[in-house]
Amino acid sequence: MCTAENSSRRNILKSMLGVAAFASLGGCATAMMKNTGARYARPLSRQPFVAPRISHDRIVRVITGLRPFRPKGFVVKREQFDDKTIIHNYGHGGGGISLSWGSSALAVREAMGMPIGKAAVVGGGIMGLTSARLLQDAGWQVSIYTRDVSRHTTSNVGAGQWGPTSVFEEGVASKAFEEQYKFAARIAHHAFQNLSGNPAYGISFAENYFLGNEPQEESYYLRELPELFTSVAHLEPHEHPFPFPYVERMVTMLVQPAIFLRRVRDDFYLAGGTIVVRNFSNRAEILSLDEAVIFNCTGLGAKALFDDEDLMPIKGQLVFMQPDPAVDYLTIGGGSDVTYMFPRRGEILLGGSYQFDDWSTHVEADVTDRIIADNKAIFDNMRL
Ligand SMILES: Cc1cc2nc3c(=O)[nH]c(=O)nc-3n(C[C@H](O)[C@H](O)[C@H](O)COP(=O)(O)OP(=O)(O)OC[C@H]3O[C@@H](n4cnc5c(N)ncnc54)[C@H](O)[C@@H]3O)c2cc1C
């Protein structure tokens, strides 16, 4: 149901994603398409722009995932249950890939001063794996207990742009949370950048172009964390090939979750960790684990396990097309709803959707059609 509250929340999240303008190609854009076919200066790539080819018959897979969203922001805190210490690290919305190392560093900091020994991590997504690795580095002997191995988690669905977006609602989250968020973002950025030179982690830098028919709101994270984004600029129409009058650019990282999660899991094994596949039906089962220190990295699972009424899903759908190694930039916006294109080693990823409080996980054909149509309208009209 589309209530006023939902619609305002949607607008906030879309603007955080940097997608303020949703009108389809208008007169101005059409006029611009007749513009010059000049070459364009690029800050990162030395190649000319190439348009991805978008069509239904190039689709290789369509998937959905549920972002674990809390309007008040993610939870990192320590809680005592008799002789067990639970350290929570969940609820990162649409930015959990980006925040992972930083949020997990905050969580591991909660264990400082405790006698180092055995620790349990519940959850094998990106928060569980990064928490486990940081615990190992601090000397702990770690076991991960999880219902799903990493390739079956939401983390493996994440699109992977490094931009901690749609993590909280401005005005609802506290100022103290915002400070925690910025701290986590800075640590995480540092950690990802540090790994980006090793192709085995699936992290690369790329130009991002935000497309619109109207001036775009600056996203919260660009405003508050400008030092984490490079080559940020508003581009004039003659400076880019996109059929839009308003184009903003920045350079940031793209993380390929399937590659990254597998590598971090391997690092975890190499450091002596164990993974136990286990589904916990309730909190008491978690508290019955042998370990005295237990990290709760269960994402959306925390809603039922720890009675968190603030946690809600935001369903997202992604369409994967055949790979095209010639495409070396990301686009965000420019469609009739949430729209983006991220090139990966094994596929071209097209997004997306933000479906609030929707627990369903099935693929929706009309969403696929809309994602294809919106992206096709952009790339078939590039001025190359
Ligand atoms: C379509 C989409 C696009 C996204 N794009 C981006 C992006 O571009 N950039 C970005 O930074 N983020 C993005 N995200 C968000 C990101 O994927 C999530 O914030 C992140 O994956 C959450 O990680 P997590 O480890 O907390 O949760 P999960 O990956 O869901 O892991 C939770 C773990 O807990 C386990 N668990 C849960 N309940 C139980 C239980 N009862 N018993 C045992 N185990 C349990 C699960 O099995 C799983 O292993 C996107 C998400 C989606 C869906």
PDBQT file of the ligand as one rigid body, heavy atoms in Angstrom, charges set to zero:
ROOT
HETATM    1  C1  LIG A 401      19.018  -5.561  -4.177  1.00  0.00    +0.000 C 
HETATM    2  C2  LIG A 401      20.030  -5.119  -3.153  1.00  0.00    +0.000 A 
HETATM    3  C3  LIG A 401      21.028  -4.229  -3.512  1.00  0.00    +0.000 A 
HETATM    4  C4  LIG A 401      21.966  -3.815  -2.575  1.00  0.00    +0.000 A 
HETATM    5  N1  LIG A 401      22.967  -2.986  -2.975  1.00  0.00    +0.000 NA
HETATM    6  C5  LIG A 401      23.925  -2.609  -2.103  1.00  0.00    +0.000 A 
HETATM    7  C6  LIG A 401      24.991  -1.788  -2.525  1.00  0.00    +0.000 A 
HETATM    8  O1  LIG A 401      25.083  -1.415  -3.704  1.00  0.00    +0.000 OA
HETATM    9  N2  LIG A 401      25.909  -1.405  -1.600  1.00  0.00    +0.000 N 
HETATM   10  C7  LIG A 401      25.845  -1.794  -0.286  1.00  0.00    +0.000 A 
HETATM   11  O2  LIG A 401      26.705  -1.412   0.489  1.00  0.00    +0.000 OA
HETATM   12  N3  LIG A 401      24.831  -2.602   0.143  1.00  0.00    +0.000 NA
HETATM   13  C8  LIG A 401      23.874  -3.006  -0.719  1.00  0.00    +0.000 A 
HETATM   14  N4  LIG A 401      22.831  -3.794  -0.314  1.00  0.00    +0.000 N 
HETATM   15  C9  LIG A 401      22.648  -4.050   1.139  1.00  0.00    +0.000 C 
HETATM   16  C10 LIG A 401      23.470  -5.201   1.663  1.00  0.00    +0.000 C 
HETATM   17  O3  LIG A 401      23.381  -6.296   0.801  1.00  0.00    +0.000 OA
HETATM   18  C11 LIG A 401      22.984  -5.581   3.089  1.00  0.00    +0.000 C 
HETATM   19  O4  LIG A 401      22.937  -4.440   3.921  1.00  0.00    +0.000 OA
HETATM   20  C12 LIG A 401      23.935  -6.579   3.721  1.00  0.00    +0.000 C 
HETATM   21  O5  LIG A 401      24.104  -7.673   2.865  1.00  0.00    +0.000 OA
HETATM   22  C13 LIG A 401      23.452  -7.083   5.075  1.00  0.00    +0.000 C 
HETATM   23  O6  LIG A 401      24.407  -8.021   5.512  1.00  0.00    +0.000 OA
HETATM   24  P1  LIG A 401      24.184  -8.922   6.795  1.00  0.00    +0.000 P 
HETATM   25  O7  LIG A 401      25.373  -9.784   6.947  1.00  0.00    +0.000 OA
HETATM   26  O8  LIG A 401      23.788  -8.060   7.948  1.00  0.00    +0.000 OA
HETATM   27  O9  LIG A 401      22.860  -9.770   6.472  1.00  0.00    +0.000 OA
HETATM   28  P2  LIG A 401      22.678 -11.103   5.588  1.00  0.00    +0.000 P 
HETATM   29  O10 LIG A 401      23.525 -11.095   4.394  1.00  0.00    +0.000 OA
HETATM   30  O11 LIG A 401      21.205 -11.254   5.411  1.00  0.00    +0.000 OA
HETATM   31  O12 LIG A 401      23.219 -12.244   6.519  1.00  0.00    +0.000 OA
HETATM   32  C14 LIG A 401      22.478 -12.662   7.660  1.00  0.00    +0.000 C 
HETATM   33  C15 LIG A 401      22.994 -14.010   8.091  1.00  0.00    +0.000 C 
HETATM   34  O13 LIG A 401      22.295 -14.401   9.276  1.00  0.00    +0.000 OA
HETATM   35  C16 LIG A 401      21.820 -15.723   9.114  1.00  0.00    +0.000 C 
HETATM   36  N5  LIG A 401      20.619 -15.896   9.925  1.00  0.00    +0.000 N 
HETATM   37  C17 LIG A 401      19.508 -15.130   9.927  1.00  0.00    +0.000 A 
HETATM   38  N6  LIG A 401      18.589 -15.647  10.765  1.00  0.00    +0.000 NA
HETATM   39  C18 LIG A 401      19.144 -16.770  11.296  1.00  0.00    +0.000 A 
HETATM   40  C19 LIG A 401      18.687 -17.762  12.219  1.00  0.00    +0.000 A 
HETATM   41  N7  LIG A 401      17.477 -17.704  12.751  1.00  0.00    +0.000 N 
HETATM   42  N8  LIG A 401      19.521 -18.780  12.524  1.00  0.00    +0.000 NA
HETATM   43  C20 LIG A 401      20.769 -18.863  11.957  1.00  0.00    +0.000 A 
HETATM   44  N9  LIG A 401      21.236 -17.956  11.085  1.00  0.00    +0.000 NA
HETATM   45  C21 LIG A 401      20.436 -16.936  10.763  1.00  0.00    +0.000 A 
HETATM   46  C22 LIG A 401      21.552 -15.865   7.623  1.00  0.00    +0.000 C 
HETATM   47  O14 LIG A 401      21.536 -17.227   7.257  1.00  0.00    +0.000 OA
HETATM   48  C23 LIG A 401      22.752 -15.115   7.063  1.00  0.00    +0.000 C 
HETATM   49  O15 LIG A 401      23.861 -15.970   6.987  1.00  0.00    +0.000 OA
HETATM   50  C24 LIG A 401      21.888  -4.267  -1.223  1.00  0.00    +0.000 A 
HETATM   51  C25 LIG A 401      20.908  -5.191  -0.871  1.00  0.00    +0.000 A 
HETATM   52  C26 LIG A 401      19.983  -5.608  -1.822  1.00  0.00    +0.000 A 
HETATM   53  C27 LIG A 401      18.947  -6.605  -1.422  1.00  0.00    +0.000 C 
ENDROOT
TORSDOF 0
